[in-house]
Structures are given as structure tokens and as C-alpha cells.
Amino acid sequence: MKTSINFKVAKSDSEIHNFRKKSFDYIRKDLTHKNEYWMEQKIADRVQKIESYCKENSGRKLQKNAMPVREAVVVIKENTTMQDLHNLSKRLEEELKIRIFQIAIHKDEGHYDKDTKEWKPNYHAHLVADWQDLETGKTLKHQSFHYSKMQDLAAECLEMERGVSGSLARLEAVEFKIKKREEDLKILEERYRQMQQEMESKNSEEFIVKESDFLGFQKIKTDKTIENYEKAFKTNNIQLLKNKTELESKEKHIAELKTKIESLKKEVLFFKSKNSALLTNETVFAVEKKKYMDSVENTLKKAILQESIKIPNLQNLNDTELKDKMIEIIEKTSKENNIPVSAFEEVFRISEKQINLFSLLRFDHRENKASEQNKVNSTKDNSLNIESQIMKEPEERKGFKR
């Protein structure tokens, strides 16, 4: 299954659609509960923040025709998780400076097959992004190869045609496309040639309209003859122009596909080399493991921020209640993102990370940030035994399985 990602300017009703704030006639309400949502900030608030930063950084207002917030629809699999999309968001930020601040996974859209009446789901996700360059304050400027990179990142992070086998599959698909386009090009060229020959060999007598006078002599009817010529030239010129445009379009597409095929060949070699290094080089393996653990920690942090907003009277919870909440969040994150519990255990083995995660949960984002450090300090002494509570007492946590 192939994926794709394409950013366009965010619509004014994006949040209404993405977060299902009203009912739509093209969705299956019985499947809406399978949707997943994550929001760091509302679009209106982010736009205001972007405009303020632009004026502060560049001394000028954001241009009226700027598109500082954009949205992409990403094709996903049925088992694509929120963590996969957070990983994609992280890569987009690291490599292309695109910062995702809203994610919505939709599994309630699709259509019924006309013949079989079978439901054909359209699994996809909406990514809403901040398109501001933090160095200049202006909107990001990307070239065509950047948009190609977006497709590569989506395929890699969502594990759709990733690695050696995926690259080879895409390679074969692109080669097939090139062959088909070249065949189409030959047909168009032949049609174009025939049209030109037809125009050159057209018997002018066919366009001439004659009529007999009262004596029986044939006379040319000028107005009708001119009209026939005009119609013929107009029709043929339109067809010739259309064929010429199609030819140019096909040639351009073939050139783009050939460029892509070279890129995919390089990607195949890269993944072969990477796979070999993972199997034989301990250092490379360690680096890849660190990347994975960082993504697990990043997903947990986002989940903690999201869940902490929903906890009433957060500031009044005692240490035991906070630990219970943390384990609930871990259980939920593990289940929704298919992350093994052992990965979370690995994170909590590092006391500094453990303290930071608890301070993140304990800090009430509805309060003034000035109190944050006090909460971190009060958390430090009581959070260190979370690892043992996770690893030594799993039987007491129903559903929290290794």
C-alpha cells in the first residue's frame, strides 16, 4: 500500500472537519470512535503567534498573501498509530522545518463498492502545520526536491514501502510508469504527425461550395466557402495545439519519473548498506536504538501533555495518585501506539528522564509558569520508584501487559 502527503493552505473549517465538531453525511458514525486526535494549539491561536513573531523578528507584518498554516492529508494503513505520525512530524521538523501542531486520524470515511456493496475504507490522517521559518519570521520556502523529500519521509515513517523491498517495489512501479508514458507519447506523436499530414494534403475542393445559376452554370458561393475554410482551420489548429500541449506534458512527466527512478536506485543502495551495518556494526545498532527510544519518549511526552489537560484538580493530586495517572497514561499510550512496555521500562530506568516526565505531568499548564520549578523539585523525591512499580507489580495493573 502506498502513502502520499500533500500540503495545502489550511481551510477555515479544518478543525470542524478534522475533530468532528459536527456531523457529516459522508462519514460512518459507527466508526467515528476509531478516530484519534491530538492538538497542541488551535489554528487561530497559532496564526496570532506566527504574526506576532514575524513582526518581532523582521519588524514587518506578515504579508496578506502568506500561507503560514498549511494542512496535509496523509494516506495511512489501518494499523498506523499516533506515534507513527508523531515520528513523521518530528522528521518533518528536523529536515524541513515544518512544525506539526494538530493531528487527526480518520477511519470513518470511505465508500461502498457499487457492484459488491462492500465498504471500502479511506484511512487517512490530517496534519496541520506551522509554515513559519523561525530564522526569518517569514513563511518557509521549499523547492521541488523538498516536496519529494516529504513523500520519502512519509513512506519511511509510516512503513509503507520502506526499506529495501519497498524501494524496489516503488522502483518497478516508476519504471512501469515510464514505459507507459513513453507508449502514450508515441501514440500522441503519431496522431500529431497524421494531423499535420492531413492538413497539408487536404483537397481544397472539399471546402468549396458551388451552386448553379438559372442557366445551369456552376458558381462558387463565396461566403459558404470561406466559412468552411475557417471552420477547418479552427478545428485543426485547436486539435494540433491540444496534441502539442499533451506531448510537452508527457515529455516533462517522463523526465520527472526518470529523475525519481535514479533517486530510488540510490535509496535502495542506502537501505541495503544500512541493513548490513545494523547486522554487523554495534555502534550503528546503538544509534538506531537511541533514535527509537527518543521517539518513544517523545510520544509519551505528547501523551502526558494531552492527558494532563483533562485531569481535574491536577494540582491537588498526591504522589500516589500522580503515579496512578502516569501508569494509566503509559497503558493507554502503549495500547494505542503498539509500543511494548519494555520500551517504557527502558525510558524510566534513567532517573533524569523519569523526573522530567513526572514534572511534566505534575505541572499544571493552566497555572503561571513561574511555579514550574517548585513543582519539579517537589516531584524529584517521589518519582524515582516508578520503574519498580511498572516492572515489579504488573499484575496489579490490569491491562498493563509486558
N, C-alpha and C positions, 0 to 999 in steps of 0.2 A: 504493500500500500504506500502510495506516495503522499508527501506532505508539501505544502506551499505556504508562503507568508507574503502578504502584500499590504503595505501601509498606505492609508489614505487619510485625508483630513477627517477628524472625528466629527460625527454628526451631533446636532444639538440634543437629539433624543437617545444618544448612545446608552446612557445609564438606565433609562427607562426600559430599553430593549434588553441590554446585557444582564441586568439584575432583576428582570421580570417584575418590574414595578407595576405592570398592568397586564391584562390578559391579551393574548394574540390568537387570531383564528388559525394561524399556520403551525401551531405547536400542539404537541400531545401533552395535555395537563397531567395525565397519569405517569408521565416520565420526567416531569419537571423536578421531582425530588432528587433525581440523579445528578442534577446540575451542581456545580461547585463555584463559589465566588470568593474573591479576595480583593480588598480595596485598601489602599494606603491613604488615598486622598480623593476628594470629589474633583471632578473636572473644573468646575467653576473656581474652586479654591486654588487649584494648580495653575490655572490661567492667570489668576491675580498674582500669584507668587512669581510666575515667569515674567510678567510685565514689570513688576517691581524690581526684579533682579536685573532685567535688561536696562532699565533707566539708571539703576545704581551703578552698574558695571560700565555701560557705554555712554551714559549721560544723555541718551536719547530714548524716546518712547519706542515701543515695539511697533514695527510697521503694520499698517492696517491689513495688508495682504499677506502677512505672515501666517504660517500654519503651525503654531507652537505645540499643539496637541494633536496627535495622529493615532489612528486605530488600525489594527491589523486583524484579519480573520485568518486563523491558522488551522489547517486540516490536521486532525489528530486521530488516534486509534481509540477503540472503546476503553482500553485499559490505561490510557495516558493519564498521569497523575498531576496534581498541582505542583508537586516537587519538580517534575519534568519541565513544566512551564516556568517555574522559578529559575531553574538551571538555564533555560533558554534566555530568560530575562537577564540573568547575570552575564551571560556571554555577549548579549547584545550591548550591554552597558560597557563591558570591558573592551570590546573590539570595535564598536561603532558609536559609543557614547549615547546610545538610546536607553532612556530610563523608563521602565515599565512601572506604572503605579496602580493599574487595575487589571484584573484577570477574571474572566468569566468562562467557565467550561459549560457548553451546551450539549445535552444529549437528548433533548426533547424535540428536535427539529428533524425533518426528513420528508418522505413522500411514500405513497402506496403505489406499487407497480401496477400499471394499467391492466396487464394481462393476468398476472398471478395474484394480484391483490396483496402481495407480500409487502410488509413495512421495510422500507429502505432508509435506515438512519443516516443523518448527515452530522457526524461527530466533528465538532469544531470548537475553537476557543477564540475569544476576543481579547486582544492585548491592547490596552490604551497606554500611550507613551508620551513622555515629556521630550519634545524635539528641540530643546534648547541646548546650545553649546555653552557650557559653563565658563569656558575661557573667554569668549567674546560677548556673551549675553544674547547673541543673535541665534536664529534657528540653524540647525545642523545642515551642512551641505554635503550631500553624498553623490558619488559618481556611479556609473552603471555597474562597475565591479563590486561596489559596496552592496548593491541590491542583490547581486549574485551571491555575495558572502552571506546575506541574510538567509537565503534558501539553504545554503550549506549548513549553517548553524542550526536551522530548524530541523533538517534531516538528521543531523548528528545528535542533538539534544533529545529529540523525540524518538530516537532509534527507529526511524523509518528510512530504510535503505541506507543504513550507516555501515561503516566498516568495509572490509574487502568485498564481501558478497554484494552488499548494497550498491557500492560504487560500480561494480561490474554490471549489475542489472541496469543501472542508470546509463552506463556506457553503451550497452547494447540497445537500450531504448533510444538514445540520442542518435546512434548510428542508423537505426531503422528510420528515424525521422528524417535524417539527411537523405537517405536513399529515396524515401517517399517524396520529399520536396524536390529532389533532382528529377524524378519522374514527372512530377507535376510541371516543373519548369520546362521540360522537353515538350510536353503537350501544349503549353502556352506558347512556346516559341514557334511550334509548328502552326498553331492557329494564327499567330501573328503574321507569319510568312504567307499563309494562304490568303489572309485578308489583303495584304499588300498586292499579291499577285492578282487577286480578283479585281482590285481597284484599277490596276494597270491594264488588265485585259478586258475590262468591261466594255461591251459594244455600245457605243454611244447611241446607236439606232434604237436601243431598248427604251431610252428616256424620251425619245422624240414622239410627240403626239401630232398625228396628221388628221385632217378631215377633208372631205370632198365638198367642192363648191357646187353650185347649181348646174355647172357644165360638166361635172364629173372629174375635175382636176384635183389632185391631192395638194393640199396646202398645209404648211406647218402651223400648229396652234401654239404661238409663242408663249403665252402665259402659262399654259399647262406644261410645256416642255421645260421651261425654266424652273417651275415648281418641282418637277420630277428630279431634275439635276440637284436642286438644293436639298431635297429630302435624302437623296442617295449619299451626297457628300456629308451631310449632317450625321446620318446613321452610321456610316463607315468611320467617320472621324471619332465619334463617341466610342465605338467599339475598339478602334485602334488605341485610343487613349486609355481605355479601361484595361486592355491587354498589356499595354506598356507599363501601366501602374502595377498590375499584378506581377509582371515579370520582375520589376525592380524590387517589389516586396519579397518575392520568393528568393531572389538572389541575396538580399540582405539577411533574410532568415537563415539561409544556408550558411552564410558566413558566420553568423552568431552561433549556430549549432556546432560548427567546426571548432570555433574557439572554445565552446563549452566542453567538447569532447577531449580536447587537449588538456583542459583543466581536470577533467575526471580521470584521465590517464595518470596525471601527476598524483591525484588523490589516492588512486589505487596503490601506487608505489609507496605513498606515505603510510597508508594503513598496513600494508604488508610489512614495512620496516618497523612500524610501531608495535605490531603484534609480535614480531620476532624479538624486539627489545624487551617487551613485557615478560616474555617467557624466559629470557636469558640474562637480563640485567636487573639486579636487585634494586639499584638506585632508581631506575626508571619506574619499576613497580611501586616503589615507595612514593615517588612523586605523584603517580596516578592515584594511589590510595589516599594521599593527602587531599587531592582535588575532590575526591568523592566525599571524604569526611567533612571538608569545608562546605560542600553542598548540603550535606545532612544537617550541619549546624545552622547554615543559612535558612534552610526550610523550617527548622524548629524555631528559630528566632522570629520569623514572619508569623508562624502559627501562634506563638506566645503573644505577640503584639495584637494579633487579630482577636484572640480569645480573651485577653485581659480587658478589652473594651467592654465585653459582655458581662464581666463579673461584677455584680453589685457590691458596694461597700468594700472594695478591694483593700482599702487602707486599714480596715478593721479586722482582717483575717489574721489569725495567729500562725505560727510557724508550721504546725501540723496541718492546718487547713491549706496553707500555701503548698506544702509538699503534695497533698492530695490533688490539688488543682494541677500541679506540674505533671503528675503521673497521668491524670486524665488527658491532658494535652498531648503527652507523649503517645499514649494509647491511640488517640484519635489520629494523630499525625502518622503514626506507624501504619495504621489500617488504610488511611486514605491515599498514602503515597507508596505503599508496598516497601517500606523501609524496615529491614529486620531490627528487632530490639537490640541485637548485639551492636549495631551501629551507634545507637543512642548510649549504650553502656560505654562504648569507646570514648564518646564525647565527654561523658560525666566522670571518666577516670582522671581527667585533667581538672584539678581543683580550680584553677583560674577561670576556665570555661564554665564550670559548674556555678561559681559565684556570679559570673556575668549573666548567666541565664536566669538565675533566681532574682537577681537585682532587676532584670528586665521585666520579670513577672510582677515583682513587688512594687515597682514604680508605677504609680497611678498617673497616666498621661493626662488626666483631667485636672491634675494639680499643677502648681507652679513648678518649673524645672529646678528651682533653687533648692528644693528639698530632696533632690535625687541622690546626692552624695550621702546624706544621712541614712537613706533607705538602703543604699548599697552596703554601708558599714554595718547596719543592723542585721543585714541578711547574711553576712560573711560567716558568722559563728554557727549559724543554724542550718546552713545548706550543705555542709560537707558530707553528711551521711546519706545523701540522696542516692549515690551509686549503690551502696549496700542495700538500700530499701528497694531499688529497682531490681538488683541482681539476686539478692538473698531471699526476698519474700514475694516471688511472682505468684505463688499460689493464693496469696491474699488479695490479688488484684484480678478479678475476673475479666477475662478477655485480653489481659496483657500477657501475651504468649511470646516465648522465645522463638 
